[in-house]
């Protein structure tokens, strides 16, 4: 009998588990304000999360993959720290001078509801969709420095639709919620990778907000995991770092 593929192992490992799931943060956060900069998490301006350590074997493998590869796909259920670890790696690379800028991108797809037209410029319109990325950046940089880096362009918000035709050199690129991208969009995104750049694509194929069969993340992961120099990491329910109930719910829903 042949050896199971990575994807088969990933699906098998999504089975119910009795492992303890630890909360990512110890305190409660007030998220009533959608503005990512005016109301995100704590209002401390210092970089108060200096060292990020993995909470599970899956997170450890993902961190090592990001450190060793220029293109990484992080596939796993909600709450496994995919986005947070990607942002942390981006900030670390930027702080050490390995890259000149951080580029964030996420599909502007509503989760099952239409919120209509949003006011403001491009950054204002994308802000609600990029809130999770801002939260992680605020954790690592602090609110004041985050605002300054956005103003100078060292942190850039680039919608998926505006990525075509670009070559992303000397940058750390984070593509979040990639399960809401079509195969063609992901193909376009990965081909943007330039010299001295790292790209991390995160997503959960089981939580796509697109119509059935339109998401291209699962198919792209199958093809890219065969390419030398590209890492495709699969996280499991046991890697979840949210409330323990999240892992229990994902076992039955």
PAZAPA-4460 file (N, C-alpha, C; in steps of 0.05 Angstrom, whole numbers, plus 32768, in hexadecimal, padded with zeros to 4 digits):
% residues 253
    n_x    n_y    n_z   ca_x   ca_y   ca_z    c_x    c_y    c_z   seq   type   mol
   8011   7FE8   8000   8000   8000   8000   8012   8019   8000     1      X     A
   800C   802C   7FF0   801C   8043   7FED   801C   8055   8005     2      X     A
   802F   8066   8007   8031   8079   801D   801D   808F   801A     3      X     A
   800F   8096   802F   7FFB   80AB   802E   8007   80C6   8027     4      X     A
   7FF9   80D6   8019   8002   80F0   8012   7FFF   8102   802A     5      X     A
   800C   811A   8028   8009   812D   803E   7FED   8136   8043     6      X     A
   7FDE   8139   802D   7FC2   8142   802F   7FB1   812C   803D     7      X     A
   7FB6   8113   8037   7FA7   80FE   8044   7FAD   80FD   8061     8      X     A
   7FC7   8101   8068   7FCE   8102   8085   7FC1   811A   8093     9      X     A
   7FC0   8130   8085   7FB3   8148   8090   7F96   8143   8097    10      X     A
   7F88   8136   8084   7F6B   8131   8089   7F68   811D   809F    11      X     A
   7F79   8109   80A0   7F77   80F5   80B5   7F7C   8101   80D0    12      X     A
   7F8F   8113   80D1   7F96   8120   80EB   7F81   8134   80F4    13      X     A
   7F6D   813A   80E4   7F58   814C   80ED   7F44   813D   80FF    14      X     A
   7F49   8124   8104   7F37   8115   8115   7F37   811F   8132    15      X     A
   7F22   8119   8142   7F21   8123   815D   7F3A   811C   816D    16      X     A
   7F41   812F   817F   7F59   812B   818F   7F54   8133   81AB    17      X     A
   7F62   8127   81BE   7F5F   812D   81DA   7F75   813F   81E4    18      X     A
   7F87   8149   81D3   7F9C   815A   81DC   7F92   8174   81E6    19      X     A
   7FA0   8180   81F9   7F99   8199   8205   7F9E   81B0   81F1    20      X     A
   7F8C   81C2   81EE   7F8F   81D9   81DD   7F92   81F1   81EE    21      X     A
   7FA8   8201   81EB   7FAD   8218   81FB   7FA3   8231   81EE    22      X     A
   7F9A   8244   81FE   7F91   825E   81F4   7FA9   826E   81EB    23      X     A
   7FA6   827D   81D5   7FBB   828D   81CA   7FC1   82A5   81DC    24      X     A
   7FAC   82B2   81E7   7FB0   82C8   81F9   7FA3   82C2   8213    25      X     A
   7FAD   82CD   8228   7FA3   82C8   8243   7F8D   82DB   824B    26      X     A
   7F89   82F1   823D   7F75   8305   8246   7F60   8308   8230    27      X     A
   7F4B   8315   8237   7F35   831A   8224   7F3A   8333   8214    28      X     A
   7F33   8332   81FB   7F37   8349   81E9   7F1D   8355   81E1    29      X     A
   7F1D   8370   81DE   7F04   837D   81D6   7F06   8384   81B9    30      X     A
   7EF7   8375   81A9   7EF9   8378   818C   7EE0   8385   8180    31      X     A
   7ED3   8398   818F   7EBB   83A3   8185   7EBF   83B7   816F    32      X     A
   7ED7   83C3   816C   7EDC   83D7   8159   7EEA   83CB   8141    33      X     A
   7EE0   83CF   8129   7EEB   83C1   8112   7F05   83CE   8108    34      X     A
   7F0A   83E8   810F   7F21   83F6   8106   7F3A   83E8   810F    35      X     A
   7F4B   83DD   80FD   7F62   83CC   8106   7F78   83DC   8115    36      X     A
   7F7A   83F6   8110   7F8F   8405   811D   7F85   8414   8136    37      X     A
   7F6C   841E   8134   7F62   842E   814A   7F58   841D   8161    38      X     A
   7F51   8404   815B   7F45   83F4   8170   7F50   83D8   8172    39      X     A
   7F69   83D3   816A   7F72   83B7   8169   7F80   83AF   8183    40      X     A
   7F74   839C   8190   7F7F   838E   81A7   7F88   83A2   81BC    41      X     A
   7F9F   839E   81C9   7FA8   83B0   81DE   7FB4   83C9   81D1    42      X     A
   7FB3   83DF   81E0   7FBC   83F9   81D5   7FD8   83FF   81DF    43      X     A
   7FE9   83EB   81E2   8004   83F0   81EA   8015   83F4   81D1    44      X     A
   8027   8407   81D2   8036   840F   81BA   8051   8402   81B8    45      X     A
   8059   83F2   81CC   8073   83E5   81CA   8071   83CA   81BD    46      X     A
   8088   83C0   81B4   8088   83A5   81A9   8089   8391   81C0    47      X     A
   8072   8388   81C9   8070   8379   81E2   806F   835B   81DE    48      X     A
   806F   8351   81C6   8071   8335   81C0   808B   8331   81B1    49      X     A
   80A1   832A   81BF   80BB   8329   81B3   80C2   830E   81A8    50      X     A
   80BA   82F9   81B6   80C1   82DE   81AE   80A8   82CE   81AB    51      X     A
   80A5   82C1   8194   808E   82B0   818F   8098   8293   818F    52      X     A
   808C   8282   819F   8094   8266   81A1   807D   8255   8198    53      X     A
   8083   823F   818B   806D   822C   8182   805F   821F   819A    54      X     A
   8045   821B   8197   8036   820D   81AC   8031   81F0   81A6    55      X     A
   8039   81E7   818E   8034   81CC   8186   8049   81C3   8172    56      X     A
   804A   81AA   816C   805D   81A0   8158   8057   81AB   813C    57      X     A
   803D   81AE   8136   8036   81B9   811C   803F   81D6   8119    58      X     A
   803C   81E6   812E   8045   8201   812D   8064   8203   812B    59      X     A
   8071   81F1   8139   808E   81F0   8137   8098   81EA   811B    60      X     A
   808A   81D7   810E   8091   81CF   80F2   808C   81E6   80DF    61      X     A
   8076   81F5   80E4   8070   820C   80D3   8085   8222   80D6    62      X     A
   808D   8228   80EE   80A1   823D   80F3   80BC   8235   80E6    63      X     A
   80C3   821C   80E8   80DC   8213   80DB   80DA   8214   80BD    64      X     A
   80C3   820E   80B2   80BF   820F   8095   80C2   822B   808B    65      X     A
   80B6   823E   8099   80B8   825B   8091   80D4   8264   8092    66      X     A
   80E4   825A   80A5   80FF   8263   80A8   8111   8258   8092    67      X     A
   8109   8241   8086   811B   8234   8073   8112   8236   8056    68      X     A
   80F9   823F   8051   80EF   823F   8036   80E5   825B   802F    69      X     A
   80E6   8261   8015   80DC   827B   800B   80BE   827B   8005    70      X     A
   80B2   8263   8002   8096   8261   7FFD   808B   824B   800F    71      X     A
   8077   8252   8020   806B   823F   8033   804D   8242   8031    72      X     A
   8040   822B   8030   8023   8229   8032   801C   821D   804D    73      X     A
   800D   822C   805D   8005   8223   8078   7FE7   821C   8076    74      X     A
   7FE1   8202   8077   7FC6   81F8   8074   7FBD   81ED   808F    75      X     A
   7FA5   81F6   8098   7F9C   81EB   80B2   7F82   81F9   80BB    76      X     A
   7F75   81EE   80CF   7F5C   81F8   80D9   7F60   8213   80E7    77      X     A
   7F49   8220   80EC   7F4A   823A   80FA   7F56   8238   8115    78      X     A
   7F66   824C   811D   7F71   824D   8138   7F8C   823F   813C    79      X     A
   7F98   8235   8126   7FB1   8226   8129   7FC9   8239   8128    80      X     A
   7FC5   8253   8126   7FDB   8266   8127   7FE9   826B   810C    81      X     A
   7FDC   8263   80F6   7FE8   8266   80DC   7FEF   8284   80D7    82      X     A
   7FDB   8295   80DA   7FDF   82B1   80D4   7FF2   82BE   80E7    83      X     A
   7FEF   82B8   8101   7FFF   82C5   8116   801D   82BE   8112    84      X     A
   8022   82A5   810C   803E   829C   8108   804A   82A8   80EF    85      X     A
   8039   82AB   80DA   8043   82B7   80C1   804A   82D5   80C6    86      X     A
   8038   82E3   80D4   803D   82FF   80DA   8056   8302   80EC    87      X     A
   8059   82F0   80FF   8070   82F2   8111   808A   82EE   8102    88      X     A
   808A   82DB   80EF   80A2   82D6   80DF   80A7   82EE   80CD    89      X     A
   8092   82FB   80C3   8096   8313   80B2   80A2   832A   80C2    90      X     A
   8098   832E   80DA   80A3   8344   80EB   80C0   833E   80F2    91      X     A
   80C6   8325   80F9   80E1   831E   8100   80F5   8322   80E9    92      X     A
   80ED   831B   80D1   80FE   831F   80B9   8102   833D   80B4    93      X     A
   80EC   834C   80B8   80EE   8369   80B4   8100   8376   80C9    94      X     A
   80FD   836E   80E2   810D   837A   80F8   812B   8373   80F4    95      X     A
   8131   835C   80E9   814D   8354   80E6   8159   835F   80CC    96      X     A
   8149   836D   80BC   8152   8379   80A3   8154   8365   808C    97      X     A
   8148   834E   808F   8149   833A   8079   8137   8342   8062    98      X     A
   8122   8352   8067   8110   835C   8052   810C   8379   8057    99      X     A
   8103   8387   8042   80FF   83A4   8044   80E2   83AB   804B   100      X     A
   80CF   8399   8046   80B3   839F   804B   80A3   8386   8050   101      X     A
   808C   838A   805B   8079   8374   8060   8060   837A   804F   102      X     A
   8057   8367   8040   803F   836A   802F   802A   8357   8038   103      X     A
   8012   8361   803E   7FFC   8351   8047   7FE6   8351   8033   104      X     A
   7FDA   8339   802E   7FC5   8337   801B   7FB1   8322   8024   105      X     A
   7F97   8328   801F   7F82   8316   8027   7F6A   831A   8014   106      X     A
   7F5D   8305   800C   7F46   8309   7FFA   7F30   8319   8008   107      X     A
   7F24   832B   7FFA   7F0E   833B   8005   7EF4   832C   8001   108      X     A
   7EF1   8316   8010   7ED9   8305   800D   7ECB   8304   8028   109      X     A
   7EB1   830C   8028   7EA2   830B   8041   7E9B   82EE   8049   110      X     A
   7E9A   82EA   8063   7E94   82CF   806E   7E76   82CA   806F   111      X     A
   7E6A   82C6   8058   7E4E   82BF   8057   7E3A   82D6   8058   112      X     A
   7E44   82EF   8057   7E32   8306   8057   7E3E   831D   8047   113      X     A
   7E2C   832E   803D   7E35   8345   802D   7E34   835E   803E   114      X     A
   7E4B   836C   8041   7E4C   8383   8051   7E4B   839D   8041   115      X     A
   7E48   839A   8027   7E45   83B2   8016   7E5F   83C1   8011   116      X     A
   7E5C   83D9   8006   7E74   83EA   8000   7E7E   83F6   801A   117      X     A
   7E99   83F8   801C   7EA5   8404   8033   7EB1   841F   802C   118      X     A
   7EB0   8432   803F   7EBB   844D   803A   7ED9   844E   803B   119      X     A
   7EE5   8464   8031   7F01   8468   8034   7F12   845F   801C   120      X     A
   7F2C   8461   8020   7F3F   8459   800B   7F43   843B   800C   121      X     A
   7F56   8432   7FFB   7F5B   8415   7FF9   7F61   8408   8014   122      X     A
   7F73   8416   8024   7F7A   840B   803E   7F62   8409   8050   123      X     A
   7F51   841D   8050   7F39   841D   8060   7F26   8407   8058   124      X     A
   7F23   8402   803E   7F11   83EE   8034   7F1B   83D2   803B   125      X     A
   7F35   83CE   803B   7F40   83B4   8041   7F43   83AE   805F   126      X     A
   7F41   83C3   806F   7F46   83C1   808C   7F36   83AB   809A   127      X     A
   7F1B   83AA   8095   7F0C   8395   80A3   7F15   8378   809C   128      X     A
   7F1D   8374   8083   7F25   8359   807A   7F41   8352   8086   129      X     A
   7F51   8367   808B   7F6D   8362   8094   7F70   8365   80B2   130      X     A
   7F5A   8367   80C0   7F5B   836B   80DD   7F6C   8356   80EB   131      X     A
   7F69   833B   80E5   7F7A   8328   80F3   7F98   832D   80EE   132      X     A
   7F9F   8337   80D7   7FBC   833C   80D2   7FC5   8354   80E2   133      X     A
   7FB4   8369   80E4   7FBA   8380   80F4   7FBE   8378   8112   134      X     A
   7FAC   8367   811C   7FAE   835E   8137   7FC9   8351   813D   135      X     A
   7FD2   833F   812B   7FEC   8332   812F   8003   8346   812C   136      X     A
   8001   8359   8119   8016   836D   8117   8017   837F   812F   137      X     A
   8000   8386   813A   8000   8397   8152   800D   8388   8169   138      X     A
   8009   836E   816B   8015   835E   8180   8034   8360   817F   139      X     A
   803F   8360   8167   805B   835F   8163   8069   837A   8162   140      X     A
   805A   838E   8158   8067   83A8   8153   805D   83BE   8166   141      X     A
   8044   83BC   8170   8038   83D2   817E   802A   83E4   816B   142      X     A
   8015   83F2   8176   8003   8401   8165   8011   8419   8157   143      X     A
   8021   8428   8166   802E   8440   815B   8041   8439   8145   144      X     A
   8052   8425   8149   8066   841E   8134   8057   8412   811C   145      X     A
   8043   8402   8121   8033   83F7   810B   8028   840D   80F9   146      X     A
   801D   8422   8104   8012   8438   80F5   8028   8445   80E4   147      X     A
   8040   8449   80F1   8056   8456   80E3   8060   8445   80CB   148      X     A
   8062   842B   80CE   806B   841A   80B9   8057   8418   80A2   149      X     A
   803D   841A   80A8   8029   841B   8093   802B   8435   8084   150      X     A
   802F   844B   8093   8031   8465   8086   8049   8467   8073   151      X     A
   8060   845A   807B   8078   845B   806A   8077   8447   8054   152      X     A
   8064   8435   8054   8062   8421   803F   8073   8408   8044   153      X     A
   8080   8406   805C   8090   83EF   8062   807E   83D7   8069   154      X     A
   8066   83DD   8071   8051   83C8   8073   803B   83D0   805F   155      X     A
   8036   83BF   804C   8024   83C5   8036   800C   83B2   8036   156      X     A
   7FF5   83BE   8031   7FDC   83AE   802E   7FD7   83AC   8010   157      X     A
   7FD8   8394   8005   7FD5   8390   7FE8   7FBF   837C   7FE3   158      X     A
   7FA7   8385   7FDB   7F91   8372   7FD5   7F9A   835E   7FBF   159      X     A
   7F8E   8347   7FC1   7F95   8331   7FAE   7F92   833B   7F91   160      X     A
   7F7D   834A   7F8B   7F78   8353   7F70   7F8C   8367   7F65   161      X     A
   7F9C   8373   7F77   7FB0   8387   7F6F   7FCC   837B   7F6E   162      X     A
   7FCF   8361   7F71   7FEA   8355   7F71   7FF4   834E   7F55   163      X     A
   7FE2   834C   7F42   7FEB   8344   7F27   7FFF   8358   7F1B   164      X     A
   8014   834E   7F0E   8027   835F   7F01   803E   8367   7F13   165      X     A
   803D   8362   7F2C   8052   836A   7F3F   8067   8355   7F42   166      X     A
   807F   835D   7F49   8094   834B   7F52   809C   8354   7F6E   167      X     A
   8099   8343   7F81   809C   834A   7F9D   80B9   8343   7FA6   168      X     A
   80CB   8356   7FA4   80E7   8351   7FAC   80EB   835C   7FC9   169      X     A
   80FE   834F   7FD7   8105   8358   7FF2   80ED   835D   8004   170      X     A
   80DB   834A   8004   80C2   834D   8013   80BB   8333   8021   171      X     A
   80AC   8336   8036   809F   831F   8043   8081   8321   803E   172      X     A
   8076   830E   802F   805B   8310   8026   804A   82FB   8035   173      X     A
   8033   8305   8040   8021   82F3   804E   8006   82F4   803F   174      X     A
   7FFE   82DD   8035   7FE3   82DB   8028   7FD2   82CB   803B   175      X     A
   7FBE   82D8   8046   7FAD   82CC   805B   7F92   82C3   804F   176      X     A
   7F85   82B0   805B   7F6B   82A6   8053   7F6B   829D   8035   177      X     A
   7F80   828F   802D   7F83   8288   8010   7F6E   8274   8007   178      X     A
   7F5F   8268   8019   7F49   8256   8011   7F33   8265   8002   179      X     A
   7F34   8280   8004   7F20   8290   7FF5   7F2C   829B   7FDB   180      X     A
   7F42   828F   7FD2   7F4E   8296   7FB8   7F48   827F   7FA4   181      X     A
   7F44   8287   7F8C   7F41   8272   7F77   7F5D   8267   7F70   182      X     A
   7F5E   8252   7F61   7F77   8246   7F59   7F87   825B   7F48   183      X     A
   7F7A   8269   7F37   7F87   827D   7F26   7F93   8293   7F37   184      X     A
   7F85   829C   7F4C   7F8F   82B1   7F5D   7FA8   82A8   7F6C   185      X     A
   7FA8   828F   7F77   7FBF   8285   7F85   7FD7   8282   7F72   186      X     A
   7FD1   8279   7F5A   7FE7   8276   7F46   7FF3   8291   7F40   187      X     A
   7FE2   82A5   7F3E   7FED   82C0   7F39   7FFD   82CA   7F50   188      X     A
   7FF4   82C5   7F69   8001   82CE   7F81   801D   82C2   7F84   189      X     A
   801F   82A7   7F81   8039   829A   7F86   804D   82A3   7F71   190      X     A
   8044   82AB   7F59   8056   82B3   7F44   8060   82D0   7F48   191      X     A
   8057   82DD   7F5D   8060   82F8   7F64   807A   82F8   7F74   192      X     A
   8082   82E1   7F7E   8099   82DE   7F90   80B3   82E7   7F82   193      X     A
   80C0   82FB   7F8E   80D9   8306   7F82   80F2   82FE   7F92   194      X     A
   8108   830B   7F8B   8121   8305   7F98   8121   830D   7FB5   195      X     A
   812E   82FD   7FC6   8131   8302   7FE3   8116   8307   7FF0   196      X     A
   8102   82F8   7FE9   80E8   82FA   7FF4   80DE   82E0   7FFF   197      X     A
   80CC   82E2   8012   80BF   82CA   801E   80A1   82CE   801C   198      X     A
   8093   82B9   8015   8075   82BB   8014   8069   82A4   8024   199      X     A
   8056   82AB   8035   8048   8297   8045   802A   829A   803E   200      X     A
   801F   8284   8035   8002   8283   802D   7FF4   8272   8042   201      X     A
   7FDF   827D   804E   7FD1   826E   8063   7FB4   826A   805B   202      X     A
   7FA8   8255   8066   7F8C   8250   8060   7F82   8235   806A   203      X     A
   7F68   8232   806A   7F5B   8219   8072   7F47   8211   805C   204      X     A
   7F4E   81FE   804B   7F3C   81F7   8035   7F20   81EF   803E   205      X     A
   7F1C   81E7   8057   7F02   81DF   8060   7EF1   81F7   8069   206      X     A
   7EFB   820F   8068   7EEC   8227   8070   7EEB   823C   805A   207      X     A
   7EE8   8234   8042   7EE7   8247   802C   7ECC   8254   802A   208      X     A
   7ECB   826E   8025   7EB2   827D   8021   7EAA   827E   8004   209      X     A
   7EB9   8271   7FF3   7EB2   8270   7FD6   7E9F   8259   7FD1   210      X     A
   7E94   8259   7FBA   7E82   8243   7FB2   7E92   8229   7FB0   211      X     A
   7E85   8212   7FB3   7E92   81F8   7FB3   7EA2   81F4   7F99   212      X     A
   7EBC   81EC   7F9D   7ECD   81E6   7F86   7EDC   81FE   7F7B   213      X     A
   7ED7   8216   7F85   7EE5   822D   7F7A   7F00   8233   7F88   214      X     A
   7F02   822D   7FA1   7F1B   8232   7FB0   7F32   8221   7FA3   215      X     A
   7F49   822E   7FA0   7F5F   8220   7F93   7F75   8218   7FA6   216      X     A
   7F71   821D   7FC1   7F87   8218   7FD4   7F8F   81FB   7FD6   217      X     A
   7F7B   81E9   7FD7   7F81   81CD   7FDB   7F90   81C2   7FC3   218      X     A
   7F87   81C9   7FAB   7F94   81BF   7F92   7FB0   81CA   7F90   219      X     A
   7FB4   81E4   7F96   7FCE   81F0   7F95   7FE1   81E3   7FA9   220      X     A
   7FD8   81DD   7FC1   7FE9   81D0   7FD5   7FF2   81B4   7FCB   221      X     A
   7FE0   81A5   7FBF   7FE8   818B   7FB5   7FFE   818C   7FA0   222      X     A
   7FFD   81A1   7F8F   8011   81A3   7F7A   802C   81AE   7F85   223      X     A
   802A   81C2   7F97   8043   81CF   7FA0   8052   81BF   7FB4   224      X     A
   8045   81AC   7FC2   8054   819C   7FD6   8068   8189   7FC8   225      X     A
   8065   8186   7FAE   8078   8176   7F9F   8091   8185   7F95   226      X     A
   8090   81A0   7F99   80A5   81B1   7F8E   80BA   81B5   7FA4   227      X     A
   80D3   81AE   7F9D   80E9   81B2   7FAF   80ED   81D0   7FB5   228      X     A
   80F1   81D6   7FCF   80F5   81F2   7FD7   80DC   81FF   7FE1   229      X     A
   80C5   81F2   7FDD   80AB   81FC   7FE7   80A1   81EA   7FFD   230      X     A
   8098   81F6   8013   808E   81E7   802A   8070   81E9   802C   231      X     A
   8062   81D3   802E   8045   81D3   8033   8041   81C5   804F   232      X     A
   8039   81D5   8062   8036   81CB   807E   8018   81C9   8085   233      X     A
   8011   81B2   8090   7FF5   81AC   8097   7FF3   81AC   80B6   234      X     A
   7FE3   81BE   80C0   7FDE   81BF   80DD   7FC4   81B0   80E3   235      X     A
   7FC1   81A7   80FC   7FAB   8196   8104   7F9B   81A4   811A   236      X     A
   7F85   8197   8122   7F74   81A1   8138   7F84   81A4   8152   237      X     A
   7F98   8192   8156   7FA8   8193   816E   7FBB   81AB   816F   238      X     A
   7FBD   81B9   8159   7FCE   81D1   8158   7FBE   81EB   815F   239      X     A
   7FA5   81E8   8164   7F94   8200   8169   7F9C   820D   8183   240      X     A
   7F9E   8228   8182   7FA7   8237   819A   7F92   824B   81A2   241      X     A
   7F79   8246   819C   7F63   8256   81A5   7F56   8248   81BD   242      X     A
   7F3E   8251   81C4   7F2F   8245   81DA   7F2D   8227   81D5   243      X     A
   7F30   8216   81EA   7F2E   81F9   81E6   7F14   81F0   81D8   244      X     A
   7EFE   8200   81DB   7EE5   81F9   81CE   7EE7   81F9   81B0   245      X     A
   7EFA   8209   81A5   7EFD   820B   8188   7F04   81EF   817D   246      X     A
   7F18   81E2   8189   7F20   81C8   8180   7F09   81B4   8182   247      X     A
   7EFA   81B5   8199   7EE4   81A2   819D   7ECE   81A7   8188   248      X     A
   7EC8   81C0   8181   7EB4   81C6   816E   7EBC   81BC   8152   249      X     A
   7ED5   81C0   814B   7EDE   81B8   8130   7EDE   819A   812C   250      X     A
   7EDC   818B   8143   7EDB   816E   8140   7EBF   8165   8137   251      X     A
   7EAB   8176   813C   7E8F   816D   8136   7E80   817E   8122   252      X     A
   7E8B   8195   8119   7E7D   81A6   8106   7E8B   81A6   80EB   253      X     A
***
